[in-house]
Amino acid sequence: MNHEILNLRRAMPETLQAVIKAPSFNTSYPTSQCRVVRTPMKQDEVKESEEMNVTALQYNCKGTLLAVGYNMGKVVIIDSISRCILREFPRLRNMVGAAVAGIGWSRDSRVMWYYTASCKMLRIDFENSPFVAGVTDLAPQLAKREKTKTPSLVSCVVHPRLLYSALVTSAGSLFVLEMDKEVKRVNEGTDWRLISGLHIIEVCIKGGVSSALFSKKGEQIFAADVHSQVLIYNYNSAQKSAQLAHKIPVSGCKLPLTNIALSETNGNGGGITLTSCRDKIYLWPTDYPNDPTLMKVLHDPVMGSSVQFSGCCFTGEGSHVVGLIKGQGGRLMVWDTETGQLMTTLEGGKEEEGRVLTSSIFGDIVVGTGNGRCWMYSNGGGAEEGEGGVEAFATNFQTLRKNVEYIEREDELDLDVGEGEGEGEGRGGELTGVGGGEAGAAPRDGGGGGAGQGEGCLEEEEDVDIFTIHKAPIFEGDSEDEETAFKLGIDRVGERFIAPRSKKLNK
């Protein structure tokens, strides 16, 4: 078991360990098991008129822990392997109604921090108790730079390895929050990062930015805006500055862009994916952002513009794109990144969806819904068995048979000679043994039969003949009654195929 899970379970009440399994769904996801995890709630904690929506999802670097944020300011940590709720952080008293806008993990998963819509940043240290180490109010600095009275955060994406955060406000401004790091030696002799200072860098003020995130190395910032274009900024950490490098208009799109995502690699799956408020997801390689001929448009080939998407992301190493359909619960559509072909559609719950996220380690798909539940799609051996399959999707997404636990029957390996053969009548004339009796001996379960079988077990001191071979009726007979059990479909290779091959060899 991983180190970070052990640290959480030492201080975790046993009452929070709960796994709620959902019924299986009729999906084409290969060997999929969709489970639903819901946080325990008290009746006096949530009012009847107040809904509990999932507003943020984030895995740690190893993919073993999943942090779920809600619109009430609550954060729940779930073990992605066992689906157990490890820890629950309720909302603070002075943060009533503050929705969680983003969650981040340190590289060793010992420190977690999350942002709220009211521009508060909470830092959680799992090495010390109490876990909440401090609360930082970012509202005064953001209000001064944005020249607004009450700034509000829409989305916050934290770099998985660097302590950089891309903050997007409701006014369309983009800021970078960089944290100074210190190295501290703990009792186990390992190093971990301690936040010592914060720096807020202006990137874009009221520029209509709707979503933003950092590249893999943290050198660039990709942002989607309401003017149907993608903004790429070069970020310099030493100088604490960001400059606009590319402005890429999405050809054929006149709607605001709401989401943006990057693949993990720059190979076949390398690219940017972003979705408009309606029916299309645009995809093109990151290395050639200004070439419109390489752009792929992903959509529903059957329903067309009637299907709207509320979120999108890559899977694993970027070989597939997952789109969350708006207004249809946890329904997902999966396309091939290289060809742009629709591979499958996953049916989820009937609740209103909130967020969609995939794990780059196990290949899981998590959909946060509007009633506080998370639908988790896992592909067989990935996260269920704890094996780090980087790419968990099948190549063709064909429907496979469900996994059924194998239970061996007591008479499974017995030979059946059919009714009427043999003198015994126990269990339809099955032959369970051939030694200790004559040909045609009855089974040991049945009534009287051949010699040596009717008395049951032999005595310990009784002599046993192991040299005489007795024939069994099931193996006697000739080849007149033989029938073909199965036929191997082997096609002959004709001269038409061999001739060109031989000519090449002669050359």
C-alpha positions in Angstrom: 0.0 0.0 0.0 1.2 3.5 -0.8 2.8 5.7 1.8 0.3 8.6 1.4 -2.7 6.2 2.0 -1.2 4.9 5.2 -0.7 8.4 6.5 -4.3 9.3 5.8 -5.7 6.1 7.4 -3.8 6.5 10.6 -5.8 9.7 11.5 -9.0 8.6 9.8 -12.1 7.6 11.7 -13.4 4.1 10.8 -16.9 5.5 10.2 -15.7 7.3 7.1 -14.6 4.1 5.5 -17.5 3.4 3.2 -17.8 2.0 -0.3 -21.1 2.3 -2.1 -21.4 0.1 -5.2 -23.6 1.1 -8.0 -25.5 -1.4 -10.2 -23.8 -2.4 -13.4 -24.8 -0.4 -16.5 -25.3 -1.6 -20.1 -22.3 0.1 -21.6 -19.8 -0.8 -24.3 -16.8 0.0 -22.1 -14.8 -3.2 -22.1 -15.0 -5.2 -18.9 -16.1 -2.0 -17.1 -17.2 -1.7 -13.6 -18.9 1.6 -12.8 -19.0 2.4 -9.1 -20.5 5.3 -7.3 -19.1 6.9 -4.2 -21.1 9.3 -2.2 -20.0 11.3 0.8 -21.7 10.7 4.1 -23.9 13.6 5.0 -25.9 14.5 8.2 -29.5 15.6 7.9 -28.8 18.9 9.8 -25.8 19.7 7.7 -27.5 20.2 4.3 -30.8 22.0 3.9 -33.5 20.5 1.7 -33.3 23.4 -0.7 -29.5 23.3 -1.0 -28.0 20.9 -3.5 -24.6 19.3 -3.2 -22.8 19.6 -6.6 -19.4 18.4 -7.6 -17.3 21.4 -8.7 -13.7 20.1 -8.7 -11.9 16.8 -9.2 -8.2 16.2 -9.0 -5.9 13.1 -8.8 -2.6 13.1 -7.1 0.6 12.5 -9.1 0.5 8.7 -8.5 -3.2 8.4 -9.3 -3.9 6.7 -6.0 -5.9 9.5 -4.3 -8.8 11.4 -5.7 -9.9 14.7 -4.2 -13.5 15.8 -4.8 -14.7 19.3 -4.1 -18.3 20.5 -3.7 -20.2 23.7 -4.0 -20.6 23.8 -0.2 -16.8 24.2 0.4 -16.4 20.5 1.4 -13.5 18.3 0.2 -13.5 14.5 0.3 -10.5 12.3 -0.4 -11.2 8.9 -1.9 -8.8 6.0 -2.4 -9.0 5.4 -6.2 -8.1 1.7 -5.8 -10.4 0.5 -3.0 -13.0 3.3 -3.5 -12.9 4.1 0.2 -13.5 7.5 1.6 -10.3 8.2 3.5 -10.9 11.7 4.9 -13.6 14.4 4.8 -12.9 18.1 5.3 -16.1 20.0 6.1 -16.5 23.6 5.2 -15.2 26.2 7.5 -17.7 28.4 9.4 -16.5 31.6 7.8 -16.7 30.1 4.3 -20.4 29.3 4.0 -21.5 28.9 0.4 -18.0 29.0 -1.0 -17.7 26.5 -3.8 -14.4 24.7 -4.4 -13.0 26.0 -7.7 -9.8 24.0 -7.9 -7.6 21.4 -6.0 -3.9 20.8 -6.1 -1.5 18.2 -4.7 2.2 18.4 -3.9 4.5 15.9 -5.6 4.7 13.5 -2.6 1.0 13.9 -1.8 1.7 15.1 1.7 0.4 18.6 1.2 -2.9 19.5 -0.5 -4.5 22.9 -1.1 -7.7 24.0 -2.7 -9.2 27.2 -3.9 -12.8 28.4 -3.3 -14.9 30.7 -5.4 -14.6 33.5 -2.8 -10.8 33.6 -3.5 -9.7 31.7 -0.5 -6.8 29.2 -0.5 -6.7 26.5 2.1 -3.6 24.5 2.7 -3.8 21.0 4.2 -0.8 19.3 5.8 -1.3 15.6 6.4 1.8 15.3 8.5 0.5 17.5 11.3 -2.7 17.7 13.2 -5.0 19.6 12.7 -4.7 19.1 9.0 -5.8 22.6 8.0 -2.5 24.5 8.2 -3.7 27.9 7.1 -6.1 29.9 5.0 -4.9 32.6 2.6 -7.3 35.3 1.4 -6.5 36.2 -2.2 -9.4 38.6 -2.7 -7.7 41.8 -1.7 -4.8 41.4 -4.2 -7.1 40.2 -7.0 -9.5 43.0 -6.5 -6.7 45.6 -6.6 -5.3 44.2 -9.9 -8.7 43.6 -11.5 -10.2 46.9 -10.1 -13.3 45.1 -8.8 -14.9 45.0 -5.4 -15.7 41.3 -5.1 -13.6 39.1 -7.3 -14.7 35.5 -7.8 -12.8 32.5 -9.1 -14.3 30.4 -11.9 -11.6 27.7 -12.3 -8.2 27.0 -10.8 -5.9 24.5 -12.5 -2.8 23.5 -10.5 0.3 22.1 -12.2 0.7 18.5 -11.0 4.5 18.7 -10.4 5.2 22.5 -10.0 3.5 24.7 -7.5 2.0 26.9 -10.3 -1.7 27.7 -10.4 -3.7 29.2 -13.3 -6.5 31.3 -11.8 -9.4 32.4 -13.9 -11.9 34.9 -12.5 -15.5 35.6 -13.4 -14.5 38.8 -15.1 -12.4 36.9 -17.6 -9.0 37.7 -16.1 -6.1 35.3 -15.9 -3.6 35.2 -13.1 -0.7 32.9 -12.1 -0.2 32.1 -8.5 3.4 30.8 -7.9 4.4 29.5 -4.5 8.0 29.6 -3.1 9.3 26.2 -2.1 11.5 25.2 0.8 13.1 21.8 1.4 12.5 20.4 4.8 13.9 17.2 6.4 11.4 15.0 8.2 11.9 12.1 10.5 11.8 9.5 7.8 14.6 11.2 5.9 12.7 12.3 2.9 12.3 15.7 1.4 9.1 17.5 0.8 8.0 21.0 -0.2 6.9 23.7 2.2 5.2 26.8 1.0 7.0 29.9 2.3 5.6 32.7 0.0 3.0 33.5 -2.7 3.4 35.6 -5.9 0.5 36.7 -8.1 1.5 37.4 -11.7 -0.9 39.2 -14.1 -1.3 37.5 -17.4 -4.5 38.9 -18.8 -6.9 41.4 -17.2 -10.6 41.1 -18.3 -9.7 39.4 -21.6 -12.6 37.0 -21.7 -10.6 34.0 -20.6 -12.9 31.0 -19.6 -10.3 28.3 -18.9 -6.6 28.0 -18.6 -3.8 25.5 -17.7 -0.1 25.0 -17.8 1.9 22.9 -20.2 3.7 19.7 -19.0 7.0 21.5 -18.3 5.3 24.7 -17.0 6.9 26.9 -19.6 3.6 27.8 -21.4 0.1 28.7 -20.5 -2.8 27.7 -22.7 -6.1 29.6 -22.4 -9.5 29.5 -24.1 -11.6 32.6 -24.3 -15.1 33.7 -25.3 -13.9 35.0 -28.7 -13.4 31.5 -30.1 -9.6 31.6 -29.9 -6.8 30.0 -28.0 -4.2 32.1 -26.3 -0.7 30.7 -25.7 1.6 32.6 -23.3 5.3 32.0 -22.6 5.8 32.0 -18.8 9.1 33.0 -17.2 9.3 31.9 -13.6 12.6 33.7 -12.9 11.2 37.1 -14.1 7.7 36.4 -12.8 6.2 37.4 -16.2 4.1 36.0 -19.0 4.0 37.2 -22.7 1.5 36.4 -25.4 3.2 34.1 -28.0 0.3 32.9 -30.2 -3.3 33.8 -30.7 -5.0 30.9 -32.6 -8.6 31.5 -33.9 -10.7 28.4 -34.2 -11.9 28.4 -37.8 -15.6 27.8 -38.2 -16.4 28.4 -34.6 -18.3 31.6 -33.5 -19.2 30.5 -30.0 -17.4 31.0 -26.7 -14.9 28.2 -25.8 -15.5 26.8 -22.4 -12.8 24.1 -21.8 -9.3 23.4 -22.7 -7.1 20.3 -22.1 -3.7 19.0 -23.0 -2.5 15.5 -23.6 0.4 14.0 -21.5 2.7 13.3 -24.5 3.5 15.0 -27.8 3.3 11.8 -29.8 0.3 10.6 -31.8 -2.0 11.9 -29.0 -0.2 15.2 -28.6 -2.7 18.0 -29.0 -5.1 20.6 -27.6 -8.7 19.8 -27.1 -11.3 22.4 -26.3 -15.1 22.5 -26.5 -17.5 25.2 -27.3 -20.8 25.7 -25.6 -22.6 23.6 -28.1 -21.8 20.5 -30.1 -18.1 20.4 -31.2 -14.7 19.6 -29.8 -11.7 20.9 -31.7 -8.4 19.0 -31.7 -5.0 19.7 -33.3 -1.3 19.0 -32.6 0.4 21.2 -30.1 3.6 21.5 -32.2 1.7 23.0 -35.1 -0.9 25.4 -33.6 -1.1 27.7 -36.7 -1.9 25.0 -39.2 -5.7 24.8 -39.6 -5.4 21.8 -41.9 -4.4 19.5 -39.0 -7.5 20.4 -37.0 -10.0 17.7 -36.2 -13.6 18.4 -35.3 -15.2 15.8 -33.0 -19.0 15.6 -32.7 -21.9 13.2 -32.5 -22.3 11.8 -36.1 -25.9 10.8 -35.4 -27.5 13.5 -33.4 -25.3 16.3 -34.7 -25.8 19.8 -33.2 -28.5 18.6 -30.7 -25.8 17.1 -28.5 -23.9 19.7 -26.4 -20.8 19.1 -24.4 -20.0 20.5 -20.9 -16.5 19.1 -20.5 -13.7 17.2 -22.2 -10.3 15.6 -21.4 -7.7 13.1 -22.7 -7.3 9.6 -21.5 -4.0 8.0 -20.4 -1.3 8.9 -22.8 -3.7 10.9 -25.0 -4.8 8.3 -27.4 -8.5 9.0 -26.8 -10.7 12.0 -26.1 -13.6 11.9 -23.6 -16.5 14.3 -24.0 -19.1 14.8 -21.3 -22.6 15.4 -22.7 -24.5 18.3 -21.2 -27.8 17.6 -19.6 -27.7 13.8 -19.9 -26.2 12.8 -16.6 -23.0 10.9 -16.8 -23.2 10.0 -20.5 -19.8 10.1 -22.2 -18.6 9.9 -25.7 -15.1 8.6 -26.6 -13.2 9.3 -29.8 -9.9 8.1 -31.2 -7.4 11.0 -31.1 -5.5 10.0 -34.3 -8.5 9.3 -36.5 -11.2 11.4 -34.9 -13.6 8.4 -35.1 -16.3 7.9 -32.4 -15.4 4.7 -30.6 -18.1 4.3 -27.9 -20.7 5.9 -25.8 -20.8 5.3 -22.0 -24.1 5.5 -20.2 -24.0 6.8 -16.6 -26.5 8.1 -14.1 -29.5 10.3 -14.6 -28.3 13.2 -12.5 -27.0 16.5 -13.7 -23.3 16.3 -14.5 -20.7 18.5 -13.0 -17.1 17.6 -14.0 -15.2 14.9 -15.9 -11.6 13.7 -15.1 -9.4 10.9 -16.2 -6.4 9.3 -14.4 -3.2 9.2 -16.4 -1.9 6.3 -14.3 -4.8 3.8 -14.2 -7.0 5.1 -17.0 -10.1 5.6 -14.9 -12.8 8.0 -15.9 -14.5 10.0 -13.1 -17.7 12.0 -13.6 -18.9 14.3 -10.8 -22.7 14.7 -10.7 -25.1 17.3 -9.4 -26.2 15.3 -6.4 -22.8 14.8 -4.8 -21.9 11.5 -6.3 -19.0 10.4 -8.5 -19.4 7.8 -11.2 -16.1 5.9 -11.6 -15.5 3.9 -14.8 -12.6 1.5 -14.5 -11.3 -0.9 -17.1 -10.9 -4.4 -15.5 -7.4 -4.8 -14.1 -6.4 -1.1 -14.0 -7.3 0.6 -10.7 -9.3 -2.4 -9.4 -6.1 -4.5 -8.9 -3.8 -1.7 -8.3 -1.7 -2.3 -11.4 -0.5 0.9 -13.2 -1.8 0.3 -16.7 -0.9 3.6 -18.4 -3.4 3.1 -21.2 -6.5 1.2 -20.0 -8.6 1.5 -23.1 -9.1 -1.4 -25.6 -8.1 -0.9 -29.2 -11.6 -1.5 -30.7 -14.0 -0.9 -27.8 -16.0 -4.1 -28.6 -18.5 -5.3 -26.1 -17.0 -8.1 -24.0 -18.7 -10.5 -21.7 -19.0 -9.6 -18.1 -16.5 -11.1 -15.7 -18.2 -13.9 -13.7 -16.4 -15.4 -10.7 -15.5 -19.0 -11.4 -16.8 -21.5 -8.9 -15.8 -25.2 -9.4 -18.6 -27.7 -9.1 -18.2 -30.9 -7.2 -18.9 -33.1 -10.2 -17.3 -30.8 -12.8 -14.4 -33.1 -13.7 -16.4 -36.3 -13.6 -17.0 -38.3 -16.8 -20.6 -38.7 -17.9 -21.3 -42.1 -19.6 -25.0 -41.3 -20.1 -28.1 -42.8 -18.7 -28.5 -46.6 -18.8 -24.8 -47.4 -19.0 -23.5 -49.1 -16.0 -25.4 -50.8 -13.3 -25.6 -47.9 -10.8 -28.2 -45.1 -11.0 -26.4 -42.5 -8.9 -26.1 -39.0 -10.5 -27.2 -40.1 -14.0 -24.6 -42.8 -14.4 -21.5 -40.7 -14.0 -18.2 -42.5 -13.9 -16.0 -41.3 -11.0 -13.5 -44.0 -10.8 -12.3 -47.0 -12.7 -10.1 -48.8 -10.2 -11.3 -51.4 -7.7 -14.1 -52.8 -9.8 -14.9 -54.6 -13.1 -15.9 -53.1 -16.4 -19.3 -51.5 -16.1 -18.9 -50.6 -12.4 -21.3 -48.1 -11.0 -20.2 -44.8 -9.5 -19.3 -44.6 -5.9 -22.3 -42.3 -5.1 -24.9 -44.7 -6.5 -26.4 -47.9 -5.2 -24.9 -51.4 -5.6 -22.8 -52.1 -8.6 -19.5 -53.7 -9.5 -17.3 -55.5 -7.0 -15.3 -53.3 -4.7 -17.6 -50.2 -5.1 -20.6 -51.1 -3.1 -18.7 -51.3 0.2 -17.6 -47.7 0.1 -14.0 -46.9 1.2 -11.5 -49.6 1.5 -9.9 -50.6 4.8 -6.4 -49.4 5.5 -4.9 -52.9 5.9 -6.7 -54.3 2.8 -4.6 -55.2 -0.2 -5.2 -53.2 -3.4 -4.5 -54.5 -6.8 -2.7 -51.8 -8.8 -1.4 -54.1 -11.6 -4.7 -55.2 -13.2 -6.0 -52.8 -15.8 -9.8 -52.6 -16.1 -11.3 -51.1 -19.2 -13.9 -48.4 -18.8 -17.0 -48.6 -21.1 -16.7 -45.0 -22.1 -13.4 -45.6 -23.9 -14.5 -48.9 -25.7 -16.0 -49.0 -29.2 -15.0 -48.5 -32.8 -14.9 -45.6 -35.1 -18.3 -46.2 -36.8 -20.3 -43.9 -34.4 -17.7 -41.1 -34.4 -18.8 -37.6 -35.2 -16.8 -34.5 -36.0 -16.7 -32.3 -32.8 -15.3 -29.2 -34.5 -13.6 -28.2 -37.7 -10.6 -26.1 -38.0 -11.1 -23.4 -40.6 -7.7 -23.6 -42.4 -7.4 -21.9 -45.8 -4.9 -23.1 -48.3 -2.4 -20.6 -49.6 -2.6 -20.6 -53.4 0.0 -20.1 -56.0 -1.4 -16.6 -56.6 0.0 -15.5 -53.3 3.3 -17.5 -53.4 4.4 -16.3 -56.9 5.0 -12.6 -56.2 6.8 -13.6 -53.0 9.1 -16.0 -54.8 9.9 -13.3 -57.4 11.0 -10.9 -54.7 13.2 -13.6 -53.2 14.8 -14.4 -56.5 15.7 -10.8 -57.1 
